[in-house]
């Protein structure tokens, strides 16, 4: 059994800097073998700072030369994901691809099929699944605490300038020819994936809009305003909203079941989202029957033994404050390590990532027809202004 895994990172920009290098360092079984960036200064600085054994400017050379490399994290601009992931699979490397998995639905399924064919594991970097509050929400849904989830909404509203001006190292997110879009494939990738996972069924049809309403064309041609309606195979209904012009970040996930409600948030708090998680259940529970997740966070309101003497316990909102550490990316890296070491399937599979891309591409098609679009798509949908790279592999 493999005891340690040698990792490489392709793309040493902002998300690698704030998330992936640190998460590898916090994972005892992981070893940073090499890193790669087209900018040699960036690659060299990252290798020195995080202790990589080698650095490269060509990912093909890194894949070919490092026999101790077992897995790679691809954190490059969106248009490079397909070719870099397929080359990794062909080199026998397990792959984590930052969201979005790709730009077009064909690119996404090309990656999935290559990893299947080569027998390597593929995970998509949708980190919201790895925040503790969202994992607790998933557990409570599976425990039937809120009954059947029939309605749900996920949102992520965040001004361009917050990330681009303070965190990003390059301008690729502003370039529609490279990224394919913004509010839909960048922030929307999180919302679509999280909602689909929590509801527990694939999207069967979608309708919506992804437009540039707020930002001038000389800043970006990418969309900054997104509304989606989603119809799931299990009958649930979902709504996703994202934008790139809200100066105060708002991220919310709302789950409405026949027996209760769950709210979570990860990116910000505000007067309407004052806690990372809140749960209301209409079910009757004695204190010893209450799910541990809720029991551990039910502080008394009037009397310290109120939940013991009240049978069932009073039905009220429970506010939950999960710890911030280990954080989402550390949890994600440790999970991928376990998948490799114990030969398990990743929580965010390649198929999950490709289905999210199908939803995004369906929205572009929906805007052309002003109608619902059935999934899976039967043809490749290319976002406006996107200029795909020549395909390799």
C-alpha positions, 0 to 999 in steps of 0.5 A, spaced: 500 500 500 502 506 498 504 510 504 506 517 501 504 520 494 508 525 490 504 531 488 506 536 482 502 543 481 501 545 474 500 553 475 503 557 481 498 562 481 493 565 486 489 559 487 495 554 488 498 560 493 493 560 497 490 553 497 494 548 494 501 549 496 499 550 503 494 544 503 499 539 501 504 542 506 499 540 512 498 533 509 503 528 512 502 523 507 503 528 501 510 530 498 511 536 493 515 533 488 515 539 483 511 545 480 510 548 474 508 555 471 510 558 464 513 564 468 520 561 470 520 566 476 513 564 479 515 557 478 522 558 481 519 562 487 514 557 489 519 551 489 523 555 494 518 557 498 514 551 499 520 546 498 518 543 491 524 538 489 524 541 482 520 546 478 519 547 470 516 551 465 513 545 461 508 541 464 510 535 459 517 535 461 515 535 469 510 529 467 516 525 463 522 526 467 519 525 475 518 518 476 516 520 483 510 524 481 504 520 482 498 526 482 498 533 479 493 539 481 492 543 475 491 550 477 491 553 470 487 558 466 480 554 464 482 553 457 488 549 459 485 544 463 483 539 457 490 538 454 494 538 461 489 533 464 489 528 459 497 529 458 497 527 466 492 521 465 496 518 459 502 519 464 499 515 469 498 520 474 492 521 478 489 528 477 485 534 481 483 539 476 481 546 479 474 548 477 471 549 472 473 542 470 473 545 463 470 550 458 465 546 454 462 540 455 466 536 450 472 538 453 470 536 460 467 529 457 474 528 454 478 529 460 473 524 464 474 519 458 481 519 458 482 518 466 477 512 465 481 509 459 488 510 463 485 508 470 487 514 474 483 518 479 480 524 477 477 529 482 474 536 481 476 542 485 469 544 488 472 545 495 465 547 497 463 540 499 469 540 503 467 545 508 464 542 515 458 546 515 456 543 508 458 536 510 454 536 516 448 539 512 449 533 507 449 528 513 443 531 516 439 530 509 441 523 509 439 522 516 432 525 514 432 530 519 429 535 514 425 530 510 425 530 502 428 536 499 424 539 494 426 546 493 433 549 494 437 555 492 445 557 492 448 563 491 455 567 490 455 574 489 462 577 489 465 583 486 470 582 480 475 587 484 475 583 491 479 577 488 482 580 481 485 586 485 487 583 491 489 576 490 489 574 483 496 574 479 494 574 472 488 577 468 486 570 465 479 571 469 477 577 465 478 574 458 472 571 455 477 567 450 481 564 455 476 563 461 469 562 457 466 566 462 466 569 469 459 569 474 457 562 471 463 558 470 467 561 476 462 563 482 457 559 478 461 552 478 461 552 486 454 554 486 451 549 481 456 543 484 454 544 491 446 544 490 447 538 486 450 534 491 446 536 497 440 535 493 443 528 491 440 528 484 443 530 477 440 536 473 435 534 468 434 540 464 436 548 465 434 555 463 437 561 465 441 567 463 448 569 464 449 576 461 454 582 462 450 588 465 454 591 470 462 592 468 464 595 462 466 592 455 473 595 456 474 591 463 471 584 461 467 581 456 465 576 461 458 575 464 457 578 471 450 577 472 447 569 472 440 566 474 439 559 473 433 555 474 434 547 475 429 541 474 433 535 478 431 528 476 428 526 483 423 532 482 427 537 486 427 544 484 433 549 484 435 556 483 442 559 482 444 566 482 451 569 482 454 576 480 461 579 479 458 586 482 456 586 489 461 589 493 459 586 500 460 578 498 453 574 499 454 566 499 448 562 501 445 555 500 438 554 502 435 547 503 427 547 504 425 540 506 418 537 508 420 537 515 425 542 516 430 547 513 438 548 513 442 554 511 449 554 510 454 560 508 462 559 507 464 566 504 461 571 508 457 573 514 452 579 514 446 580 518 442 575 514 447 570 515 450 571 522 452 564 523 455 559 518 449 554 519 442 554 521 438 548 522 430 547 523 427 541 524 419 539 525 421 532 527 420 530 534 426 528 538 428 526 545 435 529 547 438 522 546 435 521 539 437 528 536 443 527 531 449 529 534 451 534 530 445 538 532 445 536 540 452 538 540 450 545 538 443 546 542 445 551 547 439 552 552 435 559 551 432 559 558 434 553 563 440 549 562 436 542 563 431 544 558 432 539 553 432 534 558 425 535 561 422 537 554 420 531 551 420 532 545 425 537 545 423 544 543 422 545 536 427 551 534 433 554 530 439 551 532 445 555 530 452 552 528 459 554 528 464 549 525 471 550 526 475 553 520 481 548 521 482 544 518 479 548 512 476 546 505 482 545 501 486 541 507 480 537 507 480 536 500 487 534 499 487 529 505 480 526 502 484 525 495 490 522 499 485 517 502 482 516 495 489 514 492 492 510 498 485 506 499 483 506 492 476 509 493 472 514 488 473 522 490 467 525 493 467 530 487 468 525 481 470 527 474 463 526 472 460 531 477 465 536 474 462 534 467 455 534 469 456 541 472 459 544 465 453 541 462 449 545 466 453 551 464 453 550 457 445 549 457 445 556 459 448 559 453 444 554 449 437 556 453 439 564 452 439 562 444 432 559 444 429 562 450 427 555 453 429 550 457 434 545 455 434 538 456 440 534 459 445 531 457 447 535 451 447 532 444 452 537 441 458 541 444 456 548 446 462 553 446 461 560 450 461 566 447 468 569 445 471 563 447 477 561 443 479 554 444 486 551 444 488 546 439 486 539 442 492 534 444 492 527 446 
